[in-house]
Amino acid sequence: MSYEQQYPHESELPTAGVQLNHTAVYASDHHLSAEFLAAVLGLKVGAPFGPFLPVDLGNGVTLDYYEKRDEPIQSQHYAFLVPDERFDTVISRLEAVGVTYYADPGHTEPVQINRLFGGRGVYFDDPDGHNMEVMTRPYARP
């Protein structure tokens, strides 16, 4: 059986019901990383689930922190949409823990925010160097 026979054409796939449920986030210390993100975003770290430590984002998605000490952590990018009224609190929390935020993903504009798509946004590193983004408006996509 060919690939085309096994798998429907892209336009025939049902996309309306597809949602991200969870993703694993590698960390050298999953407690530290999960607690860091939860503190910055004003969330709670959930109960351990096997080797994972979840941070529930409140929209049915969890970030499941997984401790990986046997090799370097590859930096990933995670973006979080927050209500505009919570943005200043996130900035205050970053400043309180001494984390520099940037207006751009390349981290060349320190202690500045961007105003993309009529909102506000920043980028910052978590304890393992994951490039985290907080924004108040989703990006307009073609």
Phi, psi and omega per residue, in radians:
M1 nan 2.311 -3.130
S2 -1.347 2.877 3.084
Y3 -0.998 -0.779 -3.110
E4 -1.084 -0.590 3.120
Q5 -1.328 -0.581 -3.103
Q6 -1.318 -0.661 -3.031
Y7 -2.101 2.315 3.141
P8 -1.156 2.732 3.071
H9 -1.052 2.595 -3.095
E10 -0.878 -0.723 -3.102
S11 -1.214 -0.260 -3.140
E12 -1.634 -0.099 -3.117
L13 -1.347 2.405 3.110
P14 -1.370 1.874 -3.094
T15 -1.694 -0.345 -3.050
A16 -1.058 -0.565 -3.095
G17 -1.696 0.112 -3.104
V18 -1.551 2.212 3.118
Q19 -2.414 2.580 2.999
L20 -1.289 2.270 -3.125
N21 -1.774 -0.794 3.110
H22 -2.803 2.825 3.016
T23 -2.540 2.574 3.101
A24 -1.467 2.397 3.077
V25 -2.062 1.996 3.131
Y26 -1.279 2.433 -3.136
A27 -2.575 2.559 3.085
S28 -1.280 -0.474 3.040
D29 -2.425 1.726 -3.022
H30 -1.156 -0.494 3.071
H31 -1.160 -0.853 -3.139
L32 -1.034 -0.846 -3.087
S33 -1.171 -0.745 3.121
A34 -1.131 -0.771 3.132
E35 -1.126 -0.673 3.117
F36 -1.038 -0.943 -3.104
L37 -1.093 -0.763 3.135
A38 -1.042 -0.738 -3.139
A39 -1.139 -0.759 -3.116
V40 -1.133 -0.722 -3.079
L41 -1.586 -0.076 -3.129
G42 1.289 0.658 -3.130
L43 -2.010 -3.116 3.101
K44 -2.090 2.589 3.024
V45 -1.485 2.296 -3.120
G46 -1.420 3.109 3.097
A47 -1.208 2.534 3.101
P48 -0.958 2.505 3.098
F49 -2.224 1.667 -3.000
G50 1.079 -2.282 3.136
P51 -1.469 0.060 -3.050
F52 -1.757 2.590 3.040
L53 -2.106 1.871 -2.994
P54 -1.527 2.541 2.926
V55 -2.058 1.982 -3.108
D56 -1.443 2.150 -3.103
L57 -1.482 -0.098 3.049
G58 1.548 -0.037 3.113
N59 -2.099 0.448 3.139
G60 1.533 0.044 -3.133
V61 -1.964 2.391 3.017
T62 -2.102 2.571 2.925
L63 -1.703 2.042 -3.096
D64 -1.743 1.761 -3.122
Y65 -1.255 2.282 -3.091
Y66 -2.214 2.166 -3.100
E67 -1.348 2.227 -3.116
K68 -2.360 1.759 -3.060
R69 -1.792 -0.158 -3.017
D70 -1.506 -0.083 3.108
E71 -2.741 2.806 -3.139
P72 -1.057 2.604 3.101
I73 -1.452 2.187 3.072
Q74 -1.387 2.157 -3.131
S75 -1.107 2.357 3.069
Q76 -2.147 3.012 3.110
H77 -2.056 2.293 3.089
Y78 -2.276 2.264 -3.110
A79 -2.039 2.386 -3.078
F80 -2.160 2.191 3.075
L81 -1.562 2.112 -3.134
V82 -2.118 2.661 3.057
P83 -1.093 2.532 -3.105
D84 -0.938 -0.654 -3.097
E85 -1.230 -0.223 3.105
R86 -1.730 -0.154 -3.059
F87 -1.072 -0.836 -3.118
D88 -1.078 -0.585 3.097
T89 -1.154 -0.712 3.089
V90 -1.064 -0.792 3.115
I91 -1.039 -0.785 3.131
S92 -1.066 -0.701 3.124
R93 -1.155 -0.726 3.087
L94 -1.065 -0.790 3.125
E95 -1.104 -0.684 -3.114
A96 -1.099 -0.584 3.141
V97 -1.702 0.114 3.052
G98 1.302 0.505 3.121
V99 -1.718 2.180 3.116
T100 -1.334 2.355 3.058
Y101 -1.963 2.796 -3.032
Y102 -2.375 2.709 3.112
A103 -1.415 -0.267 -3.014
D104 -2.276 2.714 -3.109
P105 -1.181 -0.369 3.103
G106 -1.479 -0.019 3.096
H107 1.034 0.815 3.095
T108 -1.869 -0.129 -3.121
E109 -2.130 1.358 -3.060
P110 -1.185 2.603 3.066
V111 0.934 0.672 3.066
Q112 -2.323 2.763 3.067
I113 -2.014 2.770 3.032
N114 -1.792 2.910 -3.129
R115 -2.254 0.810 -3.110
L116 -1.203 2.402 3.052
F117 0.970 0.542 3.093
G118 1.410 0.137 3.122
G119 -2.004 -2.810 3.084
R120 -2.285 2.586 -3.137
G121 -2.732 2.744 3.074
V122 -2.557 2.843 3.064
Y123 -2.172 2.591 3.084
F124 -2.780 2.783 3.110
D125 -1.608 2.492 2.979
D126 -1.536 3.138 -3.082
P127 -1.009 -0.415 3.127
D128 -1.795 0.138 3.096
G129 1.537 0.153 3.024
H130 -1.135 2.387 -3.111
N131 -1.517 1.732 -3.102
M132 -1.567 2.531 3.123
E133 -2.274 2.398 3.021
V134 -2.141 2.268 -3.102
M135 -2.478 2.721 -3.125
T136 -1.817 -0.187 3.085
R137 -2.323 2.370 3.074
P138 -1.213 2.681 3.128
Y139 -1.211 2.449 3.054
A140 -1.391 2.133 -3.095
R141 -1.970 2.548 -3.123
P142 -1.132 nan nan
